[in-house]
Amino acid sequence: MKRTELEHVIRAAGAIAQSKELVVIGSQAILGMYPQPPADPVVSQEAEIYPIDDPSKSDLIDGSIGELSPFHEQFGYYAHGVAPETAILPPSWRTRVVRIQNENTGGVAALCLHPIDLAINKLIAGRQKDLDFVNRLIDYQLLSIDEIEAVLPELPSEYSERARTLLRKH
């Protein structure tokens, strides 16, 4: 997904949910901090997103512009409406979000996870594709192991230890 495509999803999701502020928690959140990152970290065609003011409208987003929808078929990318609980994040994540709001988003703001919080969430999920994503971010120097480790103490110990263990395998 490209930044302009994410902006399109933000605009459409905001209109569907009648929300002016959304949260982007999946890998496409990297496009907030890095509008033109190296190609391979952003190969996904889905943007995981929820309206901050009413997360229950995620189902409406998913049903309207989600996977296999006419939107997906026409554009080749889509929104995956998720719940805030989908991501395990440090309490301070909101202090680091990267805001996307411009003409292309139709005035709708997207709060994209900072690469540190994105990496932590991916490490905790622990799937191979998530670990590969984090490794690519580190390899491309889009964030460092030290930056991730600095935030881990904010998490409950079972999550911080899991993330730390997987991070050491890099």
N, C-alpha and C positions, 0 to 999 in steps of 0.2 A: 504494500500500500504506500502511496505517496502522500506527502503532506496535503496537497490539494484534494486528494480523495478523502482523507480524514476530515478535512474541513467540510466537505460535502456531507459526510455522514453526520457530523456535528450539527450542521444546519438542518438536515432532515429529521434527526432524532429530536432536536429541540422543538421543531414544529409539531411533530407527532405527539410529544409528551407535554406540549405547551409549557416548556421549561426554558428558562434563560441561562441555566447553569447545569452542566453535566460533568461527570467524572469519568475519565478514561483510565482504566486500570490494566489493560492487557499490554502486550508487546508494542502495540502502535502508540502507546503513550510516549515512547522514545522520540516520536516526531514533534513533541512539544519542545524539548530541549534541543533536539538536533533535526531541523527541518529537512536536511539532506544527509542522512547518515549513510554509512556504507550499506550497500544493497542487501546483503544477506541477513542482517538482524530484522529486517522488516518485510519478510517474504509473506507473512500472513495476509489474508484478504479480509480478516474480520477485525472490527474495533469493539472491544468489550467496554460497555458504557452504561451509565445509569444516571437518571436525573437526581441531582442532589436534594432538591426540595420534595420529591415524591418518588422514592426508589421503586414503589410498586408499579409505576408506569413503565418499568423495564420490559415487562411482558408485552405491552403495547408496541414498544420499539421493536422488540424481537419479532413479533408477529407481522409487523408492517414492512420493515426493511431488513429482516434477518436472513439467515441462510435459506437458500432456495426460493426466496421471495422474488417477485417481478423486479424489484430494485436490484437484488443480487444478480439476477439473470441479465439485466440491462447493463449494469456497470462493472460487474466482475468483483465487487467488494460489498461488504454488508456490515450491519451493526449486530452485535450480540448483546442483547439486554441482559444485564447481570444484577445481582444484589450486592450491596456494600460488603456483605459477609463473604463474598467470593474471594476477596483479598485479605490476607493476613498482613497487617502493616504496623509499623511502629507508631506510637501515639503522636509523634511529631510530624507525621507525613504531610499534613496540611500546610505546615510552614514552608515546605519545599516544593509544592506543586508548581507546575509551569503552565501558565494561562495562555490559551489560544482564543483569541476573539478578534475578528476582523470582518471585512466585507464578505469574504467567502463563507464565513460562518453565520452570516445574516444577523450579526449581533449576539448570537448565542455564545456563551463562554464555555470552554472546556478546560477543566482542571486536570491536566495530565500528570500522572505520577512522575516524580523526579526519578532519574535512572537508579539512584540508590534504593529507593523504595520499591521500584519495579524489580530490581535484582533480588532484593530480600524476599519479596513475594514469590518470585520464581524459584529461589533456592528452597523455600519452605514447601512449595508444591512438589519439588523434587523429581518431576518427570524428566526424562532424558532430553526432550526438546527444550524444556525450561533451563536445564543446566547448560545445554549447548548455547542458548541465547545469552546467558550470563557470561559464559566463557568468551563469546564473541565481543560482547561489550567491553570486557576487560582487555582482550587482545587488541581491539581497535582503540584502546585508551579513552573510551568514552566515560569510564569511571575506574576507580582503583579498588583493590581488595581492602586497603586501609580505610577508604571512605565507607565501604560497606560495614566493615568491622566496628567502626566508630559508632554506628547506630544500633548494632545488635543488642547492646545491653538494655535497650528500651523494651525489648520483647520478653514475654515469659520464657523461662529457661529452656523448656522443651523446644521452642521454636528457634531461639538463638543458638542453642547447641546444634540443632539439625543444620541450620544455615551455615554455621561456622565449620562444621565437619565437611559439608559439601563444598564449601568455598576453598578449603585446604586442598582439595583434590584437583584444583585448577592447575 
